[in-house]
Structures are given as C-alpha cells and as structure tokens.
C-alpha cells in the first residue's frame, strides 16, 4: 500500500468548477430558453469579471455569441449553434440535453475554453475527484448547496456558554468559542482561573 502510482491520479488536472460553464437546467429555471430570447451571461471570480457571452435561444438550440483569442493572439468573433438533443424518459415525454459540437454527446453542461464543449472533450475532472479527506468533501458540498440557494456560507449560530459554565461552577470565568470554515467547533478555552496559560 502507498507505493508508486497509488492514490488519486491527476490531482493537478483542470476541474469543471474552475472553468466557465453553461448549465442547461440553470438556463431553463431562469426562462432563458424561450425561443427568440437573447440573454447576457457573465462569470466573475472574487468580484472581477472573468468572461461574458450572449445567448440567443432558438427552437433547435442555443446560439452562443462571444469573442475569444486565437493562438496568434488575434480576437475572433464566435457565433455557434449548440443544438438540443433529446432522450426518452421512463413514463413518456423526453429529456432535453445540449449536444457537444465536438463529440456529439448529450450533456447538461458545456464548458468554455476557446470554444464551449463537454467535460469529456476538455478532459475536465470534478473537484471532488481530487479530494482525499471525506470531511472536506462534505464541507464543499454544503458550500455548493448554499451557493445554489443564493446564500452565503455562514457558521452556525454561536451558543451561549454562560449557562453551561454556571452549572459547572465556572460562572466567573470568561470563555471563547471560535469557528473555522475548514474544521468543526473548537472547544471553549478558559482565559483566566487556576489553569489559564
């Protein structure tokens, strides 16, 4: 165990979470797939805009209109139609997908490099595939859920330690409890008294 080649491979590989992505379900929830509707989509990281694109919904797909830089450094205007593809569902009806323009695969999300393609074409991994600690994965999942709910990740409310301390005869001592986003609750630490450091 622990020999050459063990552990998670490609831990430094690019991830889906680090790329610009277009999610079909997200577009549908916001009504951006109504034929004839034009929408602007922007991405930002730490308050700084990292990309923008215009979406033009059509009956047969979504037209992506944006500007990118080619290998020579020249600006190139891109206008490509990402068609819809459909698969039948269990009890009738059909499920809508975006069809990757490179491999033809139906996918819910496409990711932008120079052009928007599926995760497999860009060889992207999910960030969770490179995590080694289960508790880190749980925290990342909680943050992702909070982000989807348009809420920010906050620590649980602080508990009052005064009633608990008075039950144990420590009513006159001050305590602190702190929260770290990557660890669990830290135990209260006595700031004065016979065992203070």
N, C-alpha and C positions, 0 to 999 in steps of 0.2 A: 504494500500500500504506500501511496505517496511517491511513487517512482516517476521516472521520466514519462511525460505525456499524461499524467493523471491530473485531475481537477477539471475545471471548466475551460474548454478551448476558446480561443479568440476573445479573451476578456477585453481587449482593446479595440474590438471591431465597432464600427458605427452602429448606432441604435436608432430605432424608429422614433423614440422620444426626443432625440437630438436633431431630427430633420423636420423640414416643413411638410405638413401633411394635409390632405383634404379627405374628410370623413363624410361618406355618403349619408349616414344616419344623422350627423350633425347638420348637414345642409337641409335634409328633409324636415327636421324639427323646427328649423327657422324659416321654412317656406321658400327656400332659395331654389327649389327645383321646379317651380311653376313655369311652364313654357313661356318664353318671352321676357322673363325677368332677368335683369342684369344686377349683379351684386359685386361689391368690392370685398375682398378678403385680405386681411393683413395679419402678419405674425410679428411678435415682439419678444424680446428677452431682456429682462432687467430694465424695462421701460424704454428700451431702444428698439426701433422697428428693424426687423431683420428681413422682411420680404412682403410683397403685396402682389395681388393678382386680381383680375376681373373675371368673373364667372358669368357666362351667358347661358341660361337654361334653355334647352330645346327639347322637343318631344323625343328625339332619339338619343340624346346625350347631353353632356355639359361641355361648352366651348370654353377653353382656358386661354386667356389673353394676357400676356405678360412680356417682359423684356428680360433677357438674360445675356450673359457674356460668353462668347465662344472661346476656343482655345487660344486664339490670337489676341484676345483682349477687346475685340470689337463688340459693340452692342448689337444684339439680334432680337428682332420682334418675333414672338412666337404666338401663333393662333392655331390651336389644335383641338379637335373634337374628340373627347373621351366618350365613346358610346356606352349605352347601357346594355347589359345582358341580363337575362332572366333565367331562373331555375324554378321548377315546380315545387310547391310546398306540399306537405303531407295531406291536408284536407282540402285541396283545391287552391286556386289562386297561384300567385307566383311571387318570387322574391327578386328584388332588383339589386344589381351589382354594377360597379364600374368595370369596364373591360380594359385591362392593361394594354397599351399600344405596342409594347414590345413582345410579350409572350402570349397575349390573348386570354389570360386567366381572368376570371371574375373575382373582384376583390371589393371589400368595403372601404378600404383606404388606399390612396395612392400618395406617393412621397416625391418631393421635389429635389432633384439635383439640378442638372441643366434642364431636364425635362421631367414631367411627372410620370412615374412608373410604379409598379407594385413593389412590395417589400422584398420579394424573392429576386427580382431583376437587379435591385441595388444591393443585394446580399446584406440586408439590414437584420439586426437581431433586436429582440426586445430587451430592455434594460434588465428585466428580471432574470434573463438567462445568464447574466454575468454575476449575479449576487451569490454570495456564499453563506450569509447568515439569514436564517429564517425570520428573525425579528426585524431585520432591515427591510425585508420584502413586505412584511405586514405594515410597517410604517409607510413605505412607499405606496402601497395600495390604498391606505387610508388617505394619504395626501391626494392621490389621483381621484378618489371618490369626492373629496372635499372640493377639488378643482372643478369637477364636472357639475357640482351643485352650485357653482359660482360663489363659493365661500372660501375663506382663507383658513388654513390650518392653525388652530389655536390650542393652547394647552387646556386641559380640563380645569374647571374652577378650583381655586385653592381652598383647602379645608382649614377650618379654624383649629388651631392646636391648643387653644387656651382651656377648653372644657376637658379635653383628654388629659392635659397636663395637671389640671387641678384634681382630677380623680386619683392621680398617682403621686400627689404631694409635691408637685413641682410648679405650683402656681406662680411663684415669684420669678421664675427664670424665663428668659427670652429664648425663642426658638426661631429657626428659619426653615422653610421648605422650598426647594427650588425645582424647576422643571428644565429638562434638556430635551430638545426635539429628537435626539437620537437614542436616549436612554429612558428608563422608567423613572418613577418618582424617587427622589433621593430621600433618605431618612432624615428627620429633623436633627439638627445639630445643636447642642447646648452651647450658649455663648458665655454663660457665667455659671458659677457654682463650684463645687469641690473638684469636679473632673474637667473643668474648662482647660483648653490648651492655649 
